[in-house]
């Protein structure tokens, strides 16, 4: 079977210090290089991105545009992509070496697939520690099995790959979405075509302190918080518009599920700006807990409901302290139980 041509679309803005590693992770793929287009869309960088990229010469395609946000950068990228498959890669992230081979095989096995996505690992640069990113593997056809998509959760940019013909009805992405534009595609494409989740770690998501949504919450300026809330509100409003325009109403369970996810997310961002009262915060946690109920073990259910009712007593502002105390107590109990079990004398037979 002939290997499909793949475009790796890298969007970047002032990530010159990372972009070479992203590019090199594509060149290190266990996949024919003559079947890969590396396309970089530079969204108006003012750092040394161009100087770092130009050394690759004709091996990559480089497009520079005035700064206009992620949607405009992705739109330009898709318009210039030559691959039948388009794999997204943020300039500060990395592909594992088997990534393109695995997603190419998946697309070839099922010509109806519109998107393939997979697991990723978070890499915290400061500590050089890796952590597994939350992943809910939902595969299939939303129109045939809508209930299966009740827990569908859009994944980050570096985890998603599209069949170009399948994603084209969603393009161009509304360009007022300056960030989270990839979420627009990932959230909506199941309404157009089947998707496949690969339960494999095929990319690395770098946490470096400047990620838009992995900042230290205690140190985020109010203006940044406001912009982040506006960013999500804009993206979610456009996604709601698309669903409504195409006849997808709250009667469909996946639409209700996405709506709940979006409401929880917006509440969380808004609370950081205007702290809620105890009852409102309790209702928020209860809604979040109910939504995630099918994903949790019975122990996690107990912990989450304990936290939810504790919020009534401690309130939003003191809730982080409660969580720390509860975590410390849990660790102490586990340690004590471990010591007790190890000190028991084996029963004589």
C-alpha positions as CSV (number, residue, x, y, z in Angstrom):
1,X,0.0,0.0,0.0
2,X,1.4,3.4,-1.0
3,X,2.2,5.7,1.9
4,X,-0.1,8.7,1.9
5,X,1.4,12.2,1.6
6,X,1.3,14.0,4.9
7,X,1.5,17.7,5.7
8,X,2.8,18.5,9.2
9,X,1.4,22.0,9.8
10,X,3.4,23.9,12.4
11,X,2.0,27.2,13.6
12,X,4.3,29.5,15.6
13,X,4.5,32.9,17.2
14,X,7.8,33.9,18.9
15,X,8.8,30.3,19.6
16,X,12.1,30.4,17.9
17,X,13.8,28.8,20.8
18,X,11.6,25.7,20.4
19,X,10.9,25.4,16.7
20,X,14.1,23.6,15.7
21,X,13.3,20.7,18.0
22,X,9.7,20.5,16.6
23,X,11.1,20.4,13.1
24,X,13.7,17.8,14.0
25,X,11.1,15.6,15.6
26,X,9.4,15.4,12.2
27,X,12.6,14.6,10.3
28,X,13.2,11.8,12.8
29,X,10.0,10.1,11.8
30,X,10.0,6.4,10.9
31,X,8.2,7.5,7.7
32,X,9.4,8.3,4.1
33,X,10.6,11.9,4.1
34,X,9.6,12.3,0.5
35,X,6.0,11.8,1.7
36,X,6.1,14.6,4.2
37,X,5.6,18.3,3.7
38,X,6.7,20.4,6.7
39,X,4.8,23.6,6.5
40,X,5.5,26.4,9.0
41,X,3.1,29.3,9.3
42,X,4.8,32.1,11.3
43,X,2.1,34.4,12.7
44,X,4.2,37.5,12.8
45,X,7.1,36.5,15.1
46,X,9.5,39.2,16.1
47,X,12.1,36.9,17.6
48,X,14.7,34.8,15.7
49,X,12.3,32.2,14.3
50,X,13.1,33.0,10.7
51,X,16.9,32.8,11.3
52,X,16.5,29.4,12.9
53,X,14.1,28.0,10.2
54,X,16.0,29.2,7.1
55,X,18.9,26.8,7.7
56,X,16.5,23.9,6.7
57,X,16.3,25.5,3.2
58,X,14.0,23.9,0.7
59,X,13.3,20.9,3.0
60,X,10.5,22.9,4.6
61,X,7.9,25.4,3.4
62,X,7.9,28.6,5.4
63,X,5.1,31.2,5.3
64,X,5.2,34.5,7.2
65,X,2.1,36.6,7.9
66,X,1.2,39.6,10.0
67,X,0.1,38.6,13.5
68,X,-3.6,37.6,13.3
69,X,-4.1,34.7,15.7
70,X,-4.2,31.0,15.5
71,X,-7.3,30.7,13.3
72,X,-5.8,32.9,10.6
73,X,-2.5,30.9,10.8
74,X,-4.3,27.6,10.5
75,X,-6.4,28.9,7.6
76,X,-3.3,29.9,5.7
77,X,-1.7,26.6,6.5
78,X,-4.6,24.4,5.3
79,X,-4.9,26.5,2.2
80,X,-1.2,25.7,1.4
81,X,-1.2,22.1,2.6
82,X,-0.4,19.5,-0.1
83,X,-0.9,16.4,2.0
84,X,-4.1,14.3,2.0
85,X,-3.5,14.1,5.7
86,X,-2.7,17.2,7.8
87,X,-1.0,16.6,11.2
88,X,-1.0,19.7,13.5
89,X,2.1,20.4,15.6
90,X,2.6,23.4,17.9
91,X,6.1,24.8,17.6
92,X,6.9,24.1,21.3
93,X,5.8,20.4,21.1
94,X,7.4,17.2,19.7
95,X,6.3,14.2,17.7
96,X,7.4,10.7,18.8
97,X,9.2,8.8,16.0
98,X,6.3,6.5,15.2
99,X,3.6,9.2,15.0
100,X,3.2,9.6,11.3
101,X,3.5,5.9,10.4
102,X,0.8,5.1,12.9
103,X,-1.7,7.8,11.9
104,X,-1.1,7.0,8.2
105,X,-1.9,3.4,8.7
106,X,-5.0,4.3,10.6
107,X,-6.3,6.5,7.9
108,X,-5.5,3.9,5.2
109,X,-7.4,1.2,7.1
110,X,-10.6,3.3,7.1
111,X,-11.1,5.7,4.2
112,X,-14.1,7.2,6.0
113,X,-12.1,8.5,8.9
114,X,-12.0,12.3,9.2
115,X,-9.7,12.6,12.2
116,X,-7.2,10.4,14.1
117,X,-6.1,11.5,17.6
118,X,-4.0,9.9,20.3
119,X,-2.4,10.2,23.7
120,X,0.4,12.6,24.6
121,X,2.8,13.1,27.5
122,X,3.3,16.4,29.3
123,X,6.9,17.3,29.7
124,X,7.6,19.8,32.5
125,X,10.9,21.4,31.4
126,X,11.8,22.8,34.8
127,X,11.8,19.4,36.5
128,X,12.3,17.2,33.5
129,X,9.4,15.2,34.6
130,X,6.8,13.5,32.4
131,X,3.2,13.0,33.2
132,X,0.4,11.3,31.3
133,X,-2.1,13.7,29.8
134,X,-5.8,12.9,30.4
135,X,-7.2,10.9,27.6
136,X,-10.7,9.6,26.9
137,X,-10.6,7.3,23.9
138,X,-13.8,7.9,21.9
139,X,-13.9,6.3,18.4
140,X,-16.6,5.8,15.9
141,X,-19.4,7.5,14.0
142,X,-21.4,10.1,16.0
143,X,-24.4,9.7,13.7
144,X,-24.6,5.9,14.3
145,X,-23.6,5.8,18.0
146,X,-24.4,9.3,19.5
147,X,-24.3,8.0,23.1
148,X,-20.7,6.9,22.6
149,X,-19.8,10.6,22.1
150,X,-21.3,11.8,25.4
151,X,-17.9,11.9,27.0
152,X,-15.9,13.1,23.9
153,X,-13.3,15.6,25.0
154,X,-11.2,17.6,22.4
155,X,-7.5,17.0,22.8
156,X,-4.6,19.5,22.3
157,X,-3.2,20.5,19.0
158,X,-0.2,18.1,18.9
159,X,-2.6,15.1,19.2
160,X,-4.8,15.6,16.2
161,X,-4.5,14.8,12.5
162,X,-7.2,15.3,9.8
163,X,-8.1,14.0,6.4
164,X,-8.0,17.2,4.4
165,X,-11.1,16.5,2.4
166,X,-13.1,15.8,5.6
167,X,-12.1,18.9,7.5
168,X,-12.6,21.3,4.6
169,X,-16.3,21.9,5.3
170,X,-15.2,23.5,8.6
171,X,-12.8,25.9,6.8
172,X,-12.0,28.7,7.0
173,X,-12.1,28.8,10.8
174,X,-13.7,32.1,12.0
175,X,-10.7,34.4,12.4
176,X,-12.0,36.1,15.5
177,X,-10.8,33.0,17.2
178,X,-7.3,34.1,18.0
179,X,-6.6,31.1,20.2
180,X,-8.1,27.6,20.6
181,X,-8.9,27.5,16.9
182,X,-7.8,23.9,16.7
183,X,-10.5,23.1,19.3
184,X,-13.0,24.5,16.8
185,X,-12.0,21.7,14.4
186,X,-11.6,18.9,16.9
187,X,-14.9,19.6,18.6
188,X,-16.9,19.8,15.4
189,X,-15.4,17.2,13.0
190,X,-17.2,14.2,14.7
191,X,-20.4,15.8,13.4
192,X,-19.0,15.4,9.8
193,X,-17.2,12.1,9.8
194,X,-16.0,9.2,11.9
195,X,-13.0,9.6,14.2
196,X,-10.5,7.2,15.7
197,X,-8.7,7.4,19.0
198,X,-5.3,5.7,19.3
199,X,-4.4,4.7,22.9
200,X,-0.7,5.3,22.2
201,X,1.7,8.1,23.3
202,X,2.7,9.6,20.0
203,X,3.6,13.2,21.0
204,X,5.1,15.3,23.8
205,X,3.4,18.4,25.1
206,X,6.0,20.7,26.5
207,X,5.2,22.7,29.7
208,X,7.6,25.6,29.8
209,X,5.9,28.3,31.9
210,X,4.8,30.4,28.9
211,X,2.0,28.1,27.7
212,X,-1.2,30.0,27.4
213,X,-3.2,27.6,29.5
214,X,-0.5,26.2,31.8
215,X,0.5,29.4,33.6
216,X,1.0,29.6,37.4
217,X,-2.6,30.4,38.4
218,X,-1.4,32.4,41.4
219,X,0.7,34.7,39.2
220,X,-1.6,35.4,36.3
221,X,-2.3,39.2,35.9
222,X,-6.0,40.1,35.7
223,X,-5.6,41.4,32.2
224,X,-4.3,38.0,31.1
225,X,-7.2,36.3,32.8
226,X,-9.7,38.5,31.1
227,X,-8.2,37.8,27.7
228,X,-8.2,34.1,28.4
229,X,-11.8,34.2,29.3
230,X,-12.7,36.2,26.2
231,X,-10.7,33.7,24.1
232,X,-12.8,30.8,25.3
233,X,-16.0,32.7,25.1
234,X,-15.3,33.6,21.4
235,X,-14.3,30.1,20.4
236,X,-17.3,28.5,22.2
237,X,-19.7,31.1,20.7
238,X,-18.5,30.2,17.2
239,X,-18.8,26.5,17.8
240,X,-22.4,26.9,19.1
241,X,-23.2,29.0,16.0
242,X,-21.9,26.2,13.7
243,X,-23.9,23.5,15.5
244,X,-27.1,25.6,15.5
245,X,-26.6,26.5,11.8
246,X,-26.3,22.8,10.9
247,X,-29.3,21.6,12.9
248,X,-27.5,20.1,15.9
249,X,-29.6,21.0,18.9
250,X,-29.5,20.1,22.6
251,X,-31.8,17.1,21.8
252,X,-28.6,15.3,20.7
253,X,-26.7,14.0,23.6
254,X,-23.2,14.8,22.3
255,X,-24.3,18.4,21.9
256,X,-25.6,18.5,25.4
257,X,-22.3,17.0,26.6
258,X,-20.2,19.6,24.8
259,X,-22.4,22.4,26.1
260,X,-21.9,21.2,29.7
261,X,-18.1,21.0,29.1
262,X,-18.1,24.6,27.8
263,X,-20.3,25.9,30.7
264,X,-17.9,24.3,33.2
265,X,-14.9,25.8,31.5
266,X,-16.3,29.3,31.2
267,X,-17.4,29.2,34.9
268,X,-13.9,28.2,36.0
269,X,-12.3,31.0,34.0
270,X,-14.9,33.5,35.2
271,X,-14.5,32.5,38.9
272,X,-10.8,33.5,38.7
273,X,-11.9,37.0,37.9
274,X,-15.0,37.3,40.1
275,X,-14.9,34.7,42.9
276,X,-18.3,33.0,43.4
277,X,-20.3,32.6,46.5
278,X,-20.3,29.2,48.3
279,X,-23.6,28.0,46.9
280,X,-22.7,29.0,43.3
281,X,-19.3,27.2,43.6
282,X,-21.0,24.2,45.1
283,X,-23.3,23.9,42.1
284,X,-20.4,24.3,39.7
285,X,-18.5,21.5,41.4
286,X,-21.6,19.3,41.6
287,X,-22.2,19.8,37.8
288,X,-18.6,19.0,37.0
289,X,-18.7,15.9,39.2
290,X,-21.9,14.6,37.7
291,X,-20.5,15.1,34.2
292,X,-17.3,13.1,35.0
293,X,-19.1,10.4,37.0
294,X,-18.7,7.7,34.3
295,X,-15.0,8.2,34.2
296,X,-14.2,7.9,37.9
297,X,-13.5,5.0,40.1
298,X,-15.6,4.7,43.3
299,X,-12.7,6.2,45.3
300,X,-12.5,9.2,43.1
301,X,-16.2,9.6,43.2
302,X,-16.1,9.7,47.0
303,X,-13.2,12.2,46.9
304,X,-15.0,14.5,44.4
305,X,-18.2,14.5,46.3
306,X,-16.4,15.2,49.5
307,X,-14.7,18.1,47.9
308,X,-18.0,19.3,46.5
309,X,-19.7,19.4,49.9
310,X,-16.6,20.8,51.5
311,X,-16.9,23.8,49.2
312,X,-20.1,24.8,51.0
313,X,-18.1,25.1,54.2
314,X,-14.8,26.6,53.1
315,X,-15.9,28.6,50.0
316,X,-14.1,29.3,46.7
317,X,-11.1,31.3,48.1
318,X,-10.2,28.7,50.8
319,X,-10.9,25.6,48.6
320,X,-7.2,25.2,47.5
321,X,-6.2,25.0,51.2
322,X,-8.9,22.3,51.8
323,X,-7.6,20.3,48.8
324,X,-4.1,20.4,50.1
325,X,-5.2,19.3,53.6
326,X,-7.2,16.5,52.2
327,X,-4.3,15.3,50.0
328,X,-1.9,15.4,53.0
329,X,-4.4,13.4,55.1
330,X,-4.8,10.9,52.2
331,X,-1.1,10.4,51.9
332,X,-0.7,10.0,55.7
333,X,-3.4,7.4,55.8
334,X,-1.8,5.5,52.9
335,X,1.6,5.6,54.6
336,X,0.1,4.4,57.9
337,X,-1.8,1.5,56.2
338,X,1.4,0.5,54.3
339,X,3.4,0.4,57.5
340,X,0.8,-1.6,59.4
341,X,0.5,-4.1,56.6
342,X,4.2,-4.6,56.3
343,X,4.7,-5.1,60.1
344,X,2.1,-7.9,60.3
345,X,3.6,-11.3,61.2
346,X,2.6,-13.9,58.6
347,X,0.2,-16.4,60.0
348,X,1.7,-19.9,60.7
349,X,0.2,-22.7,58.6
